[in-house]
Amino acid sequence: MRLAHHLAIASDLIRADCVEATEFPDMAQRYMVMAVPKTVVNDRVSFEGALPEVQFVDAVLQAVDGEGQGANR
Amino acid sequence: MPILTDRDREAVRTELDKLTGPVKLVVFSTSLGASEYCAETERLVKEVAECSDQVTVEILNLHIDRDRAAAYGVDRVPAIVVEGARDYGIRFFGIPMGYEFTNLIDSMIAASSGTPTLSVATLERLAGLKEQVHIQVFSTPT
């Protein structure tokens, strides 16, 4: 989560939400959150677990480059 | 009964000494629905703010302050917006307890300076962004 918030500070185009899954079960169900942390970018790219900075940024850019495989939702 | 223990408060005070500018925590709450979570979030945020003169809190109601909620893109509660010199797009939905409490404090320190802790390579890659990006990270309190 820390990384996502720092990306938001770095770019005016990025917004980063930390969502407490148990308080928002509808969202957890919608995005098929089975393990945490689960990250969803633009509803298009999703991954589970904490990624190193380079891979995290790869996933973020993949979501806007149109290469996303689709988030689980 | 306070949420933060005396020991917690001391640790938060030490961390918030790193703030390099003012931080505002805007809390969206409601007296309906998730009111228990909202009340606890309000309490937690106020207790954090008591640990530093640099931190202010604004409590808004999702159903009354609709324009503000829309401007912040907040549509559910409890929600916390962490603002530094401006709104950087940092949001917490739900009570930031456990590991996310550490992230709340970290985001406050980063927002106070407006300087992210990222590599030069990452900053260069982000400079090329042309579209809006919405990152949602789901977590649990443990």
Backbone of each chain as ProteinMPNN parsed JSONL, in Angstrom:
{"seq_chain_A": "MRLAHHLAIASDLIRADCVEATEFPDMAQRYMVMAVPKTVVNDRVSFEGALPEVQFVDAVLQAVDGEGQGANR", "coords_chain_A": {"N_chain_A": [[0.825, -1.21, 0.0], [1.938, 1.169, 0.732], [3.633, 1.811, -1.378], [1.806, 2.379, -3.448], [0.579, 4.724, -2.518], [2.756, 6.446, -2.547], [3.226, 6.56, -5.263], [0.966, 7.952, -6.004], [1.5, 10.437, -4.928], [3.612, 11.119, -6.506], [2.544, 11.46, -9.057], [0.078, 13.431, -10.602], [-1.887, 12.155, -11.932], [-2.473, 9.835, -10.731], [-4.442, 8.029, -8.43], [-4.675, 6.581, -5.258], [-6.183, 4.102, -3.438], [-6.644, 2.65, -0.292], [-8.263, -0.14, 0.692], [-10.223, -1.557, 3.14], [-10.863, -4.781, 3.268], [-12.668, -6.452, 4.735], [-14.552, -4.711, 5.731], [-15.831, -3.838, 3.53], [-17.42, -5.88, 2.045], [-18.863, -6.198, -0.313], [-17.311, -5.002, -2.274], [-15.02, -6.533, -2.027], [-15.98, -8.932, -2.897], [-16.755, -8.295, -5.475], [-14.289, -7.784, -6.678], [-13.137, -10.175, -6.322], [-11.505, -10.821, -4.041], [-9.401, -12.898, -2.579], [-7.098, -13.255, -1.232], [-4.855, -11.183, 0.607], [-2.292, -8.616, 0.442], [-4.394, -7.426, -2.207], [-4.16, -6.003, -5.329], [-5.726, -3.771, -7.513], [-5.769, -2.299, -10.634], [-7.112, 0.303, -12.367], [-9.37, -1.285, -12.821], [-8.542, -3.213, -14.572], [-6.081, -4.542, -14.466], [-4.852, -6.894, -12.19], [-3.324, -8.103, -9.176], [-2.013, -10.346, -6.68], [-0.462, -10.096, -3.496], [2.589, -8.526, -2.276], [4.486, -6.521, -4.376], [7.805, -5.837, -5.643], [9.107, -2.508, -6.232], [9.704, -1.997, -9.035], [8.281, -4.013, -10.442], [5.729, -3.457, -9.552], [5.243, -0.943, -10.644], [5.418, -1.682, -13.293], [3.035, -3.163, -13.513], [1.148, -1.171, -13.079], [1.587, 0.505, -15.264], [1.022, -1.262, -17.275], [-1.717, -1.438, -17.106], [-2.588, 0.96, -18.182], [-1.469, 0.95, -20.633], [-2.964, -0.621, -22.147], [-2.553, -3.296, -22.142], [-3.605, -4.939, -20.35], [-4.855, -7.894, -18.717], [-7.272, -8.0, -17.689], [-9.021, -7.371, -14.764], [-9.929, -9.47, -12.03], [-13.212, -9.555, -11.631]], "CA_chain_A": [[0.0, 0.0, 0.0], [2.843, 2.31, 0.845], [4.104, 2.126, -2.725], [0.708, 2.992, -4.208], [0.408, 6.106, -2.063], [3.899, 7.246, -3.016], [2.996, 6.796, -6.695], [-0.061, 9.008, -6.085], [2.164, 11.72, -4.663], [4.523, 11.393, -7.627], [1.83, 11.807, -10.297], [-1.279, 13.979, -10.448], [-2.83, 11.295, -12.63], [-2.679, 8.6, -9.966], [-5.138, 8.026, -7.142], [-4.435, 5.293, -4.604], [-7.113, 3.793, -2.347], [-6.45, 1.476, 0.552], [-9.624, -0.58, 1.019], [-10.266, -2.611, 4.15], [-11.736, -5.744, 2.588], [-13.753, -7.018, 5.554], [-15.591, -3.69, 5.94], [-16.522, -3.62, 2.256], [-17.497, -7.212, 1.442], [-19.375, -6.113, -1.683], [-16.169, -4.723, -3.149], [-14.125, -7.694, -1.968], [-16.599, -9.959, -3.742], [-16.714, -7.796, -6.856], [-12.927, -7.919, -7.209], [-12.695, -11.523, -5.992], [-10.363, -10.738, -3.134], [-9.262, -14.154, -1.838], [-5.9, -13.096, -0.413], [-4.444, -9.783, 0.661], [-2.928, -7.526, -0.29], [-4.724, -7.59, -3.619], [-4.127, -4.693, -5.973], [-6.484, -3.673, -8.763], [-5.427, -1.042, -11.296], [-8.08, 0.691, -13.408], [-10.279, -2.409, -13.069], [-8.048, -3.967, -15.726], [-4.952, -5.391, -14.074], [-4.87, -7.172, -10.752], [-2.34, -9.084, -8.701], [-2.014, -10.582, -5.245], [0.849, -10.057, -2.849], [3.353, -7.276, -2.383], [5.497, -6.582, -5.434], [8.852, -4.824, -5.582], [8.737, -1.262, -6.929], [9.768, -2.086, -10.508], [7.159, -4.843, -10.911], [4.489, -2.752, -9.227], [5.092, 0.1, -11.673], [5.117, -2.426, -14.53], [1.606, -3.508, -13.501], [0.39, 0.081, -13.223], [1.7, 0.984, -16.653], [0.341, -2.249, -18.117], [-3.146, -1.124, -17.063], [-2.898, 2.098, -19.048], [-0.944, 0.692, -21.977], [-3.925, -1.436, -22.883], [-2.102, -4.685, -22.222], [-4.148, -5.665, -19.202], [-5.565, -9.145, -18.965], [-8.582, -7.876, -17.06], [-9.034, -7.676, -13.338], [-10.99, -10.381, -11.616], [-14.343, -8.802, -11.088]], "C_chain_A": [[0.852, 1.25, 0.0], [3.274, 2.782, -0.548], [3.03, 2.856, -3.524], [0.517, 4.449, -3.801], [1.56, 6.993, -2.521], [3.778, 7.524, -4.518], [1.976, 7.919, -6.876], [0.556, 10.385, -5.839], [3.021, 12.117, -5.862], [3.794, 11.864, -8.882], [0.417, 12.305, -10.008], [-2.328, 13.078, -11.093], [-3.174, 10.031, -11.834], [-3.43, 8.861, -8.667], [-4.965, 6.637, -6.548], [-5.337, 5.118, -3.391], [-6.64, 2.559, -1.588], [-7.848, 1.062, 1.009], [-9.571, -1.736, 2.017], [-11.33, -3.626, 3.708], [-12.901, -6.239, 3.446], [-14.87, -6.009, 5.826], [-16.391, -3.426, 4.67], [-16.619, -4.946, 1.496], [-18.018, -7.192, 0.006], [-18.234, -5.868, -2.664], [-15.217, -5.913, -3.197], [-14.657, -8.804, -2.874], [-16.494, -9.572, -5.218], [-15.332, -8.013, -7.488], [-12.295, -9.264, -6.845], [-11.419, -11.516, -5.148], [-10.329, -12.006, -2.272], [-8.056, -14.11, -0.911], [-5.513, -11.63, -0.445], [-2.937, -9.689, 0.854], [-3.262, -7.94, -1.729], [-4.835, -6.194, -4.217], [-4.864, -4.748, -7.299], [-6.186, -2.303, -9.377], [-6.39, -0.796, -12.451], [-9.053, -0.434, -13.77], [-9.796, -3.326, -14.19], [-6.941, -4.951, -15.375], [-5.053, -5.648, -12.584], [-3.8, -8.184, -10.401], [-2.43, -9.198, -7.185], [-0.589, -10.536, -4.711], [1.54, -8.731, -3.063], [4.443, -7.439, -3.429], [6.585, -5.548, -5.174], [8.467, -3.631, -6.467], [8.685, -1.402, -8.462], [8.577, -2.87, -11.061], [5.818, -4.165, -10.652], [4.216, -1.695, -10.297], [4.8, -0.542, -13.036], [3.614, -2.688, -14.623], [0.741, -2.269, -13.703], [0.415, 0.551, -14.678], [1.02, 0.024, -17.625], [-1.154, -1.924, -18.207], [-3.504, 0.029, -17.989], [-2.368, 1.909, -20.466], [-1.875, -0.191, -22.796], [-3.518, -2.883, -23.006], [-2.702, -5.547, -21.128], [-4.919, -6.902, -19.601], [-6.963, -9.104, -18.367], [-8.507, -8.259, -15.603], [-10.122, -8.689, -13.065], [-12.125, -9.558, -11.057], [-15.637, -9.377, -11.612]], "O_chain_A": [[0.532, 2.249, -0.643], [3.277, 3.975, -0.85], [3.32, 3.843, -4.201], [0.316, 5.311, -4.657], [1.355, 8.162, -2.846], [4.177, 8.589, -4.991], [2.101, 8.738, -7.787], [0.172, 11.37, -6.469], [3.142, 13.297, -6.19], [4.37, 12.593, -9.69], [-0.338, 11.678, -9.265], [-3.522, 13.223, -10.83], [-4.053, 9.26, -12.22], [-3.107, 9.777, -7.911], [-5.092, 5.634, -7.251], [-5.264, 5.89, -2.435], [-6.28, 1.548, -2.19], [-8.541, 1.85, 1.653], [-8.947, -2.765, 1.757], [-12.53, -3.359, 3.77], [-14.006, -6.427, 2.936], [-16.002, -6.397, 6.116], [-17.486, -2.865, 4.718], [-15.994, -5.123, 0.45], [-17.666, -8.054, -0.799], [-18.195, -6.453, -3.747], [-14.68, -6.259, -4.249], [-13.895, -9.516, -3.528], [-16.191, -10.397, -6.08], [-15.216, -8.372, -8.66], [-11.095, -9.474, -7.027], [-10.407, -12.121, -5.501], [-11.132, -12.161, -1.352], [-7.998, -14.842, 0.077], [-5.808, -10.921, -1.407], [-2.346, -10.625, 1.394], [-2.525, -8.689, -2.37], [-5.515, -5.322, -3.677], [-4.655, -5.654, -8.105], [-6.333, -1.275, -8.717], [-6.469, -1.588, -13.391], [-9.507, -0.516, -14.911], [-10.571, -4.134, -14.702], [-6.876, -6.053, -15.92], [-5.309, -4.731, -11.804], [-3.417, -9.016, -11.223], [-2.865, -8.272, -6.499], [0.362, -10.898, -5.403], [1.145, -7.924, -3.904], [5.231, -8.384, -3.374], [6.331, -4.511, -4.562], [7.605, -3.745, -7.339], [7.723, -0.969, -9.096], [7.942, -2.447, -12.027], [4.886, -4.292, -11.446], [3.095, -1.573, -10.791], [4.028, -0.004, -13.83], [2.997, -2.468, -15.665], [-0.268, -2.311, -14.407], [-0.61, 0.942, -15.238], [0.507, 0.438, -18.665], [-1.776, -2.113, -19.252], [-4.611, 0.07, -18.525], [-2.769, 2.621, -21.386], [-1.623, -0.476, -23.967], [-4.04, -3.622, -23.841], [-2.364, -6.722, -20.986], [-5.545, -6.962, -20.659], [-7.742, -10.046, -18.514], [-8.001, -9.322, -15.245], [-11.118, -8.758, -13.786], [-11.939, -8.903, -10.032], [-16.713, -8.885, -11.273]]}, "seq_chain_B": "MPILTDRDREAVRTELDKLTGPVKLVVFSTSLGASEYCAETERLVKEVAECSDQVTVEILNLHIDRDRAAAYGVDRVPAIVVEGARDYGIRFFGIPMGYEFTNLIDSMIAASSGTPTLSVATLERLAGLKEQVHIQVFSTPT", "coords_chain_B": {"N_chain_B": [[-13.133, 4.925, 25.774], [-9.744, 5.118, 24.857], [-8.337, 4.4, 21.604], [-5.683, 4.229, 20.89], [-2.889, 3.186, 22.746], [-0.902, 4.477, 25.504], [1.693, 3.927, 24.874], [1.501, 3.511, 22.109], [0.792, 6.1, 21.323], [3.092, 7.502, 21.965], [4.883, 6.391, 20.159], [3.662, 7.191, 17.771], [3.854, 9.966, 18.018], [6.632, 10.264, 17.856], [7.066, 9.4, 15.224], [5.52, 11.288, 13.815], [6.965, 13.528, 14.248], [8.524, 13.704, 12.096], [7.127, 15.016, 10.169], [7.075, 17.454, 7.654], [5.558, 19.558, 7.028], [2.212, 20.981, 7.096], [-0.534, 18.702, 7.568], [-3.655, 17.523, 6.518], [-6.345, 15.607, 7.637], [-9.084, 14.428, 6.181], [-12.103, 13.256, 7.074], [-14.645, 11.174, 6.026], [-17.834, 10.385, 7.042], [-20.736, 8.849, 8.534], [-23.933, 8.873, 10.074], [-25.493, 6.809, 9.717], [-25.934, 3.372, 8.638], [-22.786, 2.14, 8.299], [-22.084, 3.025, 10.891], [-20.758, 2.328, 13.266], [-18.149, 1.608, 12.508], [-17.492, 4.075, 11.437], [-17.573, 5.83, 13.632], [-15.475, 4.823, 15.103], [-13.351, 5.235, 13.368], [-13.316, 8.03, 13.233], [-12.597, 8.578, 15.862], [-10.054, 7.391, 16.012], [-8.602, 8.905, 14.135], [-8.732, 11.444, 15.284], [-7.294, 10.965, 17.609], [-4.782, 10.463, 16.535], [-4.243, 12.959, 15.429], [-3.938, 14.444, 17.71], [-1.387, 13.957, 18.363], [0.365, 15.583, 17.025], [1.094, 18.97, 16.244], [1.0, 19.686, 13.664], [-1.018, 18.428, 12.382], [-4.322, 18.487, 11.231], [-7.864, 17.942, 11.499], [-10.765, 17.242, 9.634], [-14.113, 16.599, 9.8], [-16.51, 15.186, 7.808], [-19.81, 14.647, 6.482], [-20.991, 12.062, 4.572], [-23.524, 12.085, 3.379], [-24.472, 14.634, 3.716], [-22.457, 16.488, 3.064], [-22.217, 16.423, 0.213], [-21.145, 17.557, -2.136], [-18.467, 17.95, -1.507], [-17.736, 15.304, -1.075], [-18.087, 14.258, -3.617], [-16.176, 15.731, -4.981], [-13.863, 14.733, -3.868], [-14.074, 12.182, -4.715], [-15.268, 10.271, -3.113], [-17.328, 7.692, -2.144], [-18.203, 5.966, -0.258], [-18.235, 4.945, 3.195], [-16.441, 4.27, 6.299], [-14.193, 6.894, 5.27], [-10.952, 8.197, 4.638], [-9.205, 11.021, 3.683], [-5.975, 11.91, 2.897], [-4.318, 14.802, 3.052], [-1.73, 16.957, 1.924], [0.1, 19.728, 1.086], [-1.588, 19.863, -0.956], [-4.305, 17.923, -2.414], [-3.247, 14.79, -2.918], [-4.358, 12.493, -3.818], [-4.6, 10.392, -2.052], [-6.217, 7.883, -0.348], [-8.036, 6.25, 2.263], [-10.157, 3.621, 2.856], [-12.317, 2.42, 5.222], [-11.396, 1.377, 8.564], [-8.137, 2.238, 9.311], [-6.354, 0.047, 10.634], [-3.938, -2.031, 12.379], [-1.515, -3.203, 10.146], [-2.146, -1.328, 8.227], [-2.348, 0.988, 9.66], [0.245, 1.786, 10.067], [0.802, 2.411, 7.444], [-0.899, 4.581, 7.109], [0.303, 6.528, 8.737], [2.783, 6.689, 7.453], [1.952, 7.65, 4.94], [1.073, 10.143, 5.664], [3.434, 11.414, 6.438], [4.8, 11.409, 4.004], [3.015, 12.925, 2.451], [3.2, 15.345, 3.735], [5.538, 16.472, 2.892], [5.33, 16.241, 0.214], [6.974, 14.777, -1.258], [7.712, 11.858, -2.814], [8.961, 8.603, -1.862], [10.648, 7.167, -4.013], [12.332, 5.457, -6.718], [14.575, 7.068, -9.067], [14.265, 6.079, -11.605], [11.628, 5.098, -11.55], [10.214, 7.499, -11.207], [10.787, 8.737, -13.629], [9.508, 7.017, -15.401], [6.853, 7.372, -14.617], [6.468, 9.981, -15.351], [5.825, 9.858, -17.96], [3.201, 9.164, -18.08], [-0.112, 9.358, -19.362], [-2.716, 8.941, -18.929], [-5.458, 8.7, -16.558], [-4.964, 6.969, -13.515], [-6.217, 4.535, -11.401], [-5.591, 3.111, -8.471], [-6.382, 0.404, -6.45], [-5.921, -1.007, -3.39], [-6.5, -3.839, -1.643], [-6.879, -4.801, 1.699], [-6.517, -6.386, 4.949], [-7.209, -6.095, 8.494], [-5.198, -7.478, 9.905]], "CA_chain_B": [[-11.8, 4.342, 25.933], [-8.922, 5.449, 23.695], [-7.913, 3.299, 20.751], [-4.222, 4.153, 20.985], [-2.342, 3.112, 24.104], [0.11, 5.503, 25.752], [2.898, 3.522, 24.126], [1.199, 3.809, 20.704], [0.838, 7.562, 21.145], [4.496, 7.92, 22.004], [5.473, 5.974, 18.875], [3.089, 8.053, 16.729], [4.48, 11.289, 18.192], [8.003, 10.174, 17.327], [6.973, 9.333, 13.758], [4.973, 12.536, 13.277], [8.019, 14.56, 14.32], [9.135, 13.744, 10.761], [6.297, 15.834, 9.273], [7.798, 18.668, 7.256], [4.564, 20.573, 6.708], [0.89, 20.616, 7.62], [-1.298, 17.591, 6.97], [-5.069, 17.524, 6.916], [-7.047, 14.336, 7.47], [-10.504, 14.675, 5.951], [-12.812, 12.003, 7.333], [-16.052, 11.094, 5.626], [-18.484, 9.534, 8.0], [-22.189, 8.914, 8.448], [-24.563, 8.371, 11.297], [-26.304, 5.661, 9.305], [-25.178, 2.271, 8.037], [-21.536, 1.694, 8.927], [-21.786, 4.062, 11.881], [-19.804, 1.856, 14.264], [-16.833, 1.776, 11.896], [-17.269, 5.516, 11.254], [-17.263, 6.429, 14.935], [-14.138, 4.371, 15.496], [-12.395, 5.911, 12.482], [-13.233, 9.421, 13.705], [-11.849, 8.585, 17.118], [-8.653, 7.077, 15.722], [-7.996, 10.048, 13.444], [-8.575, 12.524, 16.27], [-6.189, 10.598, 18.511], [-3.536, 10.673, 15.771], [-4.036, 14.404, 15.286], [-3.492, 14.967, 19.014], [0.052, 13.656, 18.517], [1.198, 16.557, 16.312], [0.467, 20.263, 15.947], [0.952, 19.854, 12.199], [-2.137, 17.645, 11.826], [-5.682, 18.934, 11.498], [-8.892, 16.974, 11.104], [-12.071, 17.769, 9.242], [-15.08, 15.501, 9.714], [-17.614, 15.507, 6.905], [-20.847, 13.616, 6.389], [-21.14, 11.649, 3.168], [-24.854, 12.404, 2.859], [-24.718, 16.082, 3.804], [-21.405, 17.189, 2.317], [-22.17, 15.647, -1.04], [-20.25, 18.178, -3.119], [-17.084, 17.653, -1.101], [-17.528, 13.87, -1.306], [-17.941, 14.071, -5.061], [-14.899, 16.324, -5.383], [-12.797, 13.818, -3.438], [-14.322, 10.854, -5.263], [-15.59, 9.373, -2.001], [-18.722, 7.24, -2.26], [-18.511, 5.019, 0.821], [-17.632, 5.345, 4.473], [-15.635, 5.456, 6.573], [-13.109, 7.2, 4.329], [-10.0, 9.218, 5.077], [-8.375, 11.642, 2.644], [-4.755, 12.473, 3.49], [-3.883, 15.943, 2.234], [-0.585, 17.762, 2.328], [-0.092, 21.058, 0.513], [-2.77, 19.688, -1.81], [-4.818, 16.558, -2.415], [-2.41, 13.963, -3.799], [-5.082, 11.292, -4.246], [-4.395, 9.322, -1.066], [-7.482, 7.559, 0.318], [-8.194, 5.032, 3.047], [-11.56, 3.261, 3.071], [-12.324, 1.504, 6.345], [-10.501, 1.802, 9.65], [-6.744, 1.814, 9.058], [-5.771, -0.567, 11.83], [-2.89, -3.008, 12.093], [-0.47, -2.796, 9.207], [-2.563, -0.11, 7.509], [-2.108, 2.159, 10.501], [1.611, 2.189, 9.712], [0.723, 3.062, 6.13], [-1.525, 5.897, 7.293], [1.341, 7.429, 9.264], [3.77, 6.874, 6.379], [1.376, 8.503, 3.892], [1.028, 11.509, 6.217], [4.797, 11.967, 6.376], [5.106, 11.659, 2.585], [2.164, 14.026, 1.972], [3.626, 16.609, 4.362], [6.635, 17.038, 2.094], [4.995, 16.144, -1.213], [8.092, 14.092, -1.911], [7.588, 10.41, -2.684], [10.206, 7.83, -1.762], [10.659, 6.282, -5.184], [13.588, 5.551, -7.467], [14.586, 8.017, -10.184], [13.73, 5.354, -12.772], [10.167, 5.079, -11.426], [9.716, 8.866, -11.444], [10.892, 8.984, -15.076], [8.453, 6.237, -16.065], [5.556, 7.993, -14.3], [6.384, 11.259, -16.06], [5.273, 9.581, -19.284], [1.776, 8.804, -17.968], [-1.038, 10.287, -20.031], [-4.09, 8.591, -18.532], [-5.741, 8.582, -15.133], [-4.749, 5.634, -12.954], [-6.874, 4.325, -10.104], [-5.049, 1.914, -7.814], [-7.089, 0.006, -5.231], [-5.218, -2.088, -2.69], [-7.353, -4.436, -0.611], [-6.108, -5.337, 2.818], [-7.302, -6.738, 6.133], [-6.562, -5.453, 9.646], [-4.105, -8.236, 10.518]], "C_chain_B": [[-10.964, 4.62, 24.681], [-8.549, 4.208, 22.883], [-6.401, 3.105, 20.878], [-3.794, 4.098, 22.449], [-1.325, 4.251, 24.273], [1.374, 5.208, 24.951], [2.725, 3.807, 22.632], [1.367, 5.302, 20.432], [2.274, 8.066, 21.112], [5.171, 7.595, 20.669], [4.961, 6.864, 17.737], [3.707, 9.454, 16.799], [5.885, 11.306, 17.582], [7.98, 10.17, 15.797], [6.523, 10.672, 13.178], [5.923, 13.725, 13.461], [8.694, 14.719, 12.964], [8.316, 14.582, 9.781], [7.049, 17.124, 8.945], [6.845, 19.788, 6.852], [3.218, 20.132, 7.243], [0.23, 19.476, 6.843], [-2.731, 17.71, 7.455], [-5.661, 16.146, 6.648], [-8.529, 14.658, 7.348], [-11.232, 13.344, 6.088], [-14.245, 12.123, 6.842], [-16.709, 10.015, 6.46], [-19.99, 9.568, 7.738], [-22.771, 8.4, 9.746], [-25.45, 7.172, 10.985], [-25.387, 4.543, 8.828], [-23.971, 1.868, 8.86], [-21.125, 2.624, 10.061], [-20.772, 3.626, 12.935], [-18.375, 2.027, 13.75], [-16.492, 3.264, 11.773], [-16.854, 6.165, 12.565], [-15.846, 6.069, 15.357], [-13.061, 5.057, 14.648], [-12.207, 7.362, 12.909], [-12.364, 9.512, 14.952], [-10.358, 8.364, 16.876], [-7.944, 8.285, 15.111], [-7.772, 11.217, 14.416], [-7.416, 12.227, 17.226], [-4.835, 10.78, 17.824], [-3.22, 12.165, 15.703], [-3.544, 15.033, 16.591], [-1.985, 14.783, 19.214], [0.946, 14.651, 17.782], [0.423, 17.841, 16.041], [0.304, 20.493, 14.448], [-0.29, 19.213, 11.58], [-3.484, 18.252, 12.22], [-6.67, 17.908, 10.954], [-10.155, 17.707, 10.696], [-13.002, 16.568, 9.094], [-16.251, 15.943, 8.836], [-18.598, 14.345, 6.878], [-21.114, 13.32, 4.919], [-22.461, 12.113, 2.565], [-25.179, 13.89, 2.888], [-23.723, 16.861, 2.949], [-21.173, 16.505, 0.968], [-21.199, 16.221, -2.07], [-18.79, 17.871, -2.8], [-16.761, 16.18, -1.378], [-17.297, 13.608, -2.793], [-16.583, 14.594, -5.531], [-13.724, 15.411, -5.013], [-12.972, 12.416, -4.03], [-14.611, 9.831, -4.177], [-17.067, 8.99, -2.084], [-19.098, 6.208, -1.21], [-17.75, 5.442, 2.072], [-17.37, 4.128, 5.348], [-14.522, 5.636, 5.545], [-12.229, 8.295, 4.929], [-9.237, 9.711, 3.859], [-7.172, 12.246, 3.36], [-4.245, 13.569, 2.561], [-2.631, 16.577, 2.81], [-0.837, 19.174, 1.831], [-1.281, 21.043, -0.443], [-3.237, 18.242, -1.699], [-4.006, 15.738, -3.424], [-3.134, 12.709, -4.292], [-4.883, 10.107, -3.317], [-5.696, 9.109, -0.297], [-7.35, 6.28, 1.135], [-9.686, 4.8, 3.211], [-11.601, 2.159, 4.125], [-11.333, 1.991, 7.398], [-9.084, 1.332, 9.357], [-6.09, 1.295, 10.334], [-4.678, -1.544, 11.401], [-1.853, -2.434, 11.152], [-0.839, -1.497, 8.492], [-2.413, 1.148, 8.352], [-0.699, 2.705, 10.222], [1.61, 2.924, 8.374], [0.073, 4.442, 6.208], [-0.466, 6.909, 7.748], [2.38, 7.729, 8.171], [3.24, 7.814, 5.306], [1.293, 9.955, 4.365], [2.4, 12.175, 6.112], [5.144, 12.316, 4.924], [4.293, 12.848, 2.058], [2.614, 15.367, 2.547], [4.728, 17.279, 3.565], [6.28, 17.078, 0.611], [6.081, 15.44, -1.995], [7.964, 12.587, -1.726], [8.957, 9.752, -2.537], [10.178, 6.781, -2.853], [11.979, 6.466, -5.918], [13.447, 6.579, -8.596], [13.966, 7.362, -11.422], [12.205, 5.329, -12.736], [9.595, 6.457, -11.74], [9.755, 9.189, -12.94], [9.791, 8.249, -15.829], [7.084, 6.891, -15.828], [5.372, 9.311, -15.046], [5.763, 11.074, -17.445], [3.798, 9.227, -19.257], [0.889, 9.839, -18.654], [-2.487, 10.036, -19.633], [-4.222, 8.568, -17.018], [-5.514, 7.142, -14.692], [-5.422, 5.569, -11.586], [-6.382, 3.01, -9.523], [-5.867, 1.638, -6.554], [-6.333, -1.169, -4.62], [-6.113, -2.582, -1.561], [-6.479, -5.054, 0.467], [-7.069, -5.795, 3.912], [-6.533, -6.203, 7.345], [-5.348, -6.199, 10.21], [-2.79, -7.991, 9.812]], "O_chain_B": [[-11.427, 4.384, 23.566], [-8.459, 3.105, 23.422], [-5.907, 1.981, 20.963], [-4.276, 4.867, 23.28], [-0.941, 4.901, 23.3], [2.029, 6.109, 24.427], [3.649, 4.274, 21.966], [1.992, 5.71, 19.454], [2.619, 8.947, 20.324], [5.923, 8.402, 20.122], [5.723, 7.246, 16.85], [4.039, 10.049, 15.774], [6.264, 12.247, 16.885], [8.779, 10.854, 15.156], [7.069, 11.138, 12.179], [5.704, 14.796, 12.896], [9.35, 15.727, 12.701], [8.772, 14.832, 8.665], [7.584, 17.793, 9.829], [7.279, 20.843, 6.388], [3.09, 19.033, 7.783], [0.418, 19.321, 5.637], [-2.992, 17.961, 8.631], [-5.496, 15.59, 5.563], [-9.152, 15.11, 8.308], [-11.002, 12.418, 5.31], [-14.964, 13.057, 7.199], [-16.216, 8.893, 6.57], [-20.45, 10.244, 6.819], [-22.159, 7.581, 10.433], [-26.076, 6.596, 11.876], [-24.19, 4.758, 8.639], [-24.097, 1.331, 9.961], [-19.951, 2.974, 10.182], [-20.012, 4.45, 13.443], [-17.504, 2.525, 14.463], [-15.346, 3.664, 11.98], [-15.907, 6.95, 12.609], [-15.112, 6.898, 15.896], [-11.995, 5.413, 15.151], [-11.084, 7.866, 12.945], [-11.517, 10.396, 15.082], [-9.512, 9.05, 17.451], [-6.837, 8.643, 15.513], [-6.742, 11.889, 14.365], [-6.659, 13.122, 17.601], [-3.863, 11.198, 18.453], [-2.076, 12.58, 15.895], [-2.822, 16.031, 16.575], [-1.389, 15.374, 20.114], [2.168, 14.575, 17.902], [-0.747, 17.808, 15.66], [-0.433, 21.381, 14.019], [-0.583, 19.423, 10.403], [-3.746, 18.498, 13.397], [-6.348, 17.117, 10.068], [-10.561, 18.676, 11.338], [-12.707, 15.634, 8.348], [-16.895, 16.957, 9.106], [-18.254, 13.211, 7.209], [-21.422, 14.216, 4.132], [-22.521, 12.487, 1.393], [-26.063, 14.35, 2.165], [-24.096, 17.772, 2.209], [-20.064, 16.074, 0.65], [-20.521, 15.482, -2.783], [-17.989, 17.575, -3.686], [-15.674, 15.846, -1.847], [-16.419, 12.832, -3.17], [-15.926, 13.978, -6.37], [-12.732, 15.326, -5.736], [-12.105, 11.559, -3.859], [-14.244, 8.663, -4.302], [-17.944, 9.855, -2.093], [-20.187, 5.637, -1.261], [-16.769, 6.184, 2.015], [-17.993, 3.081, 5.17], [-13.979, 4.664, 5.019], [-12.705, 9.19, 5.627], [-8.688, 8.916, 3.095], [-7.329, 13.005, 4.317], [-3.802, 13.305, 1.443], [-2.489, 16.715, 4.025], [-1.88, 19.757, 2.125], [-1.899, 22.076, -0.704], [-2.641, 17.438, -0.982], [-4.077, 15.972, -4.63], [-2.587, 11.95, -5.092], [-4.984, 8.955, -3.738], [-6.215, 10.033, 0.328], [-6.643, 5.35, 0.748], [-10.406, 5.693, 3.658], [-10.999, 1.099, 3.952], [-10.537, 2.897, 7.151], [-8.859, 0.136, 9.174], [-5.367, 2.018, 11.019], [-4.519, -1.841, 10.218], [-1.373, -1.316, 11.34], [0.024, -0.673, 8.189], [-2.357, 2.254, 7.814], [-0.486, 3.916, 10.151], [2.314, 3.917, 8.19], [0.443, 5.355, 5.471], [-0.364, 8.007, 7.201], [2.796, 8.874, 7.991], [3.971, 8.674, 4.813], [1.426, 10.883, 3.567], [2.511, 13.344, 5.745], [5.706, 13.376, 4.648], [4.813, 13.677, 1.311], [2.43, 16.408, 1.915], [4.844, 18.505, 3.559], [6.857, 17.851, -0.154], [6.118, 15.49, -3.224], [8.091, 12.087, -0.608], [9.969, 10.264, -3.016], [9.738, 5.651, -2.64], [12.656, 7.484, -5.769], [12.338, 6.908, -9.018], [13.242, 8.002, -12.184], [11.557, 5.517, -13.765], [8.602, 6.569, -12.459], [8.85, 9.845, -13.456], [9.21, 8.783, -16.774], [6.257, 6.953, -16.738], [4.245, 9.709, -15.338], [5.238, 12.023, -18.028], [3.199, 9.011, -20.31], [1.116, 11.043, -18.537], [-3.375, 10.823, -19.959], [-3.236, 8.435, -16.293], [-5.839, 6.206, -15.422], [-5.22, 6.433, -10.732], [-6.715, 1.934, -10.02], [-6.029, 2.511, -5.701], [-6.136, -2.198, -5.267], [-6.441, -1.834, -0.64], [-5.488, -5.73, 0.19], [-8.281, -5.612, 3.806], [-5.347, -5.893, 7.241], [-4.547, -5.6, 10.927], [-1.767, -8.553, 10.201]]}, "name": "protein", "num_of_chains": 2, "seq": "MRLAHHLAIASDLIRADCVEATEFPDMAQRYMVMAVPKTVVNDRVSFEGALPEVQFVDAVLQAVDGEGQGANRMPILTDRDREAVRTELDKLTGPVKLVVFSTSLGASEYCAETERLVKEVAECSDQVTVEILNLHIDRDRAAAYGVDRVPAIVVEGARDYGIRFFGIPMGYEFTNLIDSMIAASSGTPTLSVATLERLAGLKEQVHIQVFSTPT"}
